[in-house]
Amino acid sequence: MRLVILDDYDKTSEWAAKYVRNRMLDFKPGPDKYFVLGLPTGGTPKGMYKKLVEFYKQGVLSFKYVKTFNMDEYVNIPRDHPESYHSFMWDNLFKHIDILPENVHILDGNATDLDKECREYEEKITAAGGIELFIGGIGPDGHIAFNEPGSSLVSRTRVKSLTKDTIIANARFFGGDESKVPTESLTVGVGTVMDAREVMIIVTGANKAFALYKAVEEGVNHMWTVSAFQQHRRAIIICDEDATLELRVKTVKYFKGLMPVHNKLAADDDLSEVQRQKKK
Ligand code: PGA
């Protein structure tokens, strides 16, 4: 597992966006080769999405041959509700880029048969060739997507009840009123994310520090579902200084010592090459 430590939220967002940009450019998506992205919602990825939109507007990045699968969606919230994850994704990313609506996949929390919706979602991911890069955030309780503490680490897409902690954390999006937060969600499983060829987790803020410590320094444990990625062949966690507060100084120094190596992954180097190719 790689751990990349940046100064603050903005630097973390920028690094994450550059990393995604470089992965997409290296992949060279085309009509016969779609880049399949798994995507999160929440406050954490907003800065990264803003930067990806900038890359699109600068002509550096195109999403024409990109397919996306979102991690989760609330159950029983109208699709056009401002806090639905559909609204979030269109407002923060999709409406600003050249992705084709048919290539966007978000679970339908209003489907009449929710189990069928979940099963079909897994089938769609498989049909798309699997996910190349699954991006996630985590909750203060270490959840990945809505895989709350105690979720099976081999779980697949399914209906999940939200824990009290998550309802409290998400009340900020519903005028601070916990009673307005949906109590159920559809979510990809830990196993679904584990199947991605690469997993990238963004962790910012002191309120995630304990979860990051559990993810990095403690063992794999279903009570901290993000810890499962210790067993992923290609996992990268991108965090800010505040999120490292519970890590050992030794751990932080070790990973900071690797920054010159990690920074190459988010370098701007090959951009001139991209611009050159675009002009050809
Ligand atoms: P946040 O949510 O990015 O808004 O902190 C992350 C999560 O709960 O998974």
Residues whose N, C-alpha, C, O or C-beta is under 5 A from the ligand:
A	BS01	PGA	T41 G42 G43 T44 P45 G137 I138 G139 H143 A145
